[in-house]
Amino acid sequence: QVQVVESGGGVVQPGGSLNVSCTASGSIFYLHSMAWYRQAPGKQREFVASISRSSTTNYVDSVKGRFTISGDNANKTVYLQMNSLRPEDTAVYYCNIRDLQRPKYVDYWGRGTQVTVSS
């Protein structure tokens, strides 16, 4: 069975930085991509950033220029470096591992790590 675990969350002041990590254990058939999502209180879960097997990255507009996603495919690990944090970045950050099992994808999720941006 695949298990996904996030770490590195915490409390930081506006303008500060934080790095969160995610590692997956178990067997992945074919790693398609790794991604971060977040969910703020009272809001729907939203996409934040992703990195493909070939290292192509995508970001939601609100974090472009501030966040950087990176990954280690061999170790099934993904990182999200968050700089210039704002209060609106406060959320539970979830890690997603997308496994290509043709003719479908299988998504594995972590339970999240809390990031709080407050003065």
Secondary structure as a PSIPRED ss2 file (coil, helix, strand):
# PSIPRED VFORMAT (PSIPRED V4.0)

   1 Q C   1.000  0.000  0.000
   2 V C   1.000  0.000  0.000
   3 Q E   0.000  0.000  1.000
   4 V E   0.000  0.000  1.000
   5 V E   0.000  0.000  1.000
   6 E E   0.000  0.000  1.000
   7 S E   0.000  0.000  1.000
   8 G C   1.000  0.000  0.000
   9 G C   1.000  0.000  0.000
  10 G E   0.000  0.000  1.000
  11 V E   0.000  0.000  1.000
  12 V E   0.000  0.000  1.000
  13 Q C   1.000  0.000  0.000
  14 P C   1.000  0.000  0.000
  15 G C   1.000  0.000  0.000
  16 G C   1.000  0.000  0.000
  17 S C   1.000  0.000  0.000
  18 L E   0.000  0.000  1.000
  19 N E   0.000  0.000  1.000
  20 V E   0.000  0.000  1.000
  21 S E   0.000  0.000  1.000
  22 C E   0.000  0.000  1.000
  23 T E   0.000  0.000  1.000
  24 A E   0.000  0.000  1.000
  25 S E   0.000  0.000  1.000
  26 G C   1.000  0.000  0.000
  27 S C   1.000  0.000  0.000
  28 I C   1.000  0.000  0.000
  29 F C   1.000  0.000  0.000
  30 Y C   1.000  0.000  0.000
  31 L E   0.000  0.000  1.000
  32 H E   0.000  0.000  1.000
  33 S E   0.000  0.000  1.000
  34 M E   0.000  0.000  1.000
  35 A E   0.000  0.000  1.000
  36 W E   0.000  0.000  1.000
  37 Y E   0.000  0.000  1.000
  38 R E   0.000  0.000  1.000
  39 Q E   0.000  0.000  1.000
  40 A C   1.000  0.000  0.000
  41 P C   1.000  0.000  0.000
  42 G C   1.000  0.000  0.000
  43 K C   1.000  0.000  0.000
  44 Q C   1.000  0.000  0.000
  45 R C   1.000  0.000  0.000
  46 E E   0.000  0.000  1.000
  47 F E   0.000  0.000  1.000
  48 V E   0.000  0.000  1.000
  49 A E   0.000  0.000  1.000
  50 S E   0.000  0.000  1.000
  51 I E   0.000  0.000  1.000
  52 S E   0.000  0.000  1.000
  53 R C   1.000  0.000  0.000
  54 S C   1.000  0.000  0.000
  55 S C   1.000  0.000  0.000
  56 T C   1.000  0.000  0.000
  57 T E   0.000  0.000  1.000
  58 N E   0.000  0.000  1.000
  59 Y E   0.000  0.000  1.000
  60 V C   1.000  0.000  0.000
  61 D H   0.000  1.000  0.000
  62 S H   0.000  1.000  0.000
  63 V H   0.000  1.000  0.000
  64 K C   1.000  0.000  0.000
  65 G C   1.000  0.000  0.000
  66 R C   1.000  0.000  0.000
  67 F E   0.000  0.000  1.000
  68 T E   0.000  0.000  1.000
  69 I E   0.000  0.000  1.000
  70 S E   0.000  0.000  1.000
  71 G E   0.000  0.000  1.000
  72 D E   0.000  0.000  1.000
  73 N C   1.000  0.000  0.000
  74 A C   1.000  0.000  0.000
  75 N C   1.000  0.000  0.000
  76 K C   1.000  0.000  0.000
  77 T E   0.000  0.000  1.000
  78 V E   0.000  0.000  1.000
  79 Y E   0.000  0.000  1.000
  80 L E   0.000  0.000  1.000
  81 Q E   0.000  0.000  1.000
  82 M E   0.000  0.000  1.000
  83 N C   1.000  0.000  0.000
  84 S C   1.000  0.000  0.000
  85 L C   1.000  0.000  0.000
  86 R C   1.000  0.000  0.000
  87 P H   0.000  1.000  0.000
  88 E H   0.000  1.000  0.000
  89 D H   0.000  1.000  0.000
  90 T C   1.000  0.000  0.000
  91 A E   0.000  0.000  1.000
  92 V E   0.000  0.000  1.000
  93 Y E   0.000  0.000  1.000
  94 Y E   0.000  0.000  1.000
  95 C E   0.000  0.000  1.000
  96 N E   0.000  0.000  1.000
  97 I E   0.000  0.000  1.000
  98 R E   0.000  0.000  1.000
  99 D E   0.000  0.000  1.000
 100 L E   0.000  0.000  1.000
 101 Q E   0.000  0.000  1.000
 102 R C   1.000  0.000  0.000
 103 P C   1.000  0.000  0.000
 104 K E   0.000  0.000  1.000
 105 Y E   0.000  0.000  1.000
 106 V E   0.000  0.000  1.000
 107 D E   0.000  0.000  1.000
 108 Y E   0.000  0.000  1.000
 109 W E   0.000  0.000  1.000
 110 G C   1.000  0.000  0.000
 111 R C   1.000  0.000  0.000
 112 G C   1.000  0.000  0.000
 113 T E   0.000  0.000  1.000
 114 Q E   0.000  0.000  1.000
 115 V E   0.000  0.000  1.000
 116 T E   0.000  0.000  1.000
 117 V E   0.000  0.000  1.000
 118 S C   1.000  0.000  0.000
 119 S C   1.000  0.000  0.000
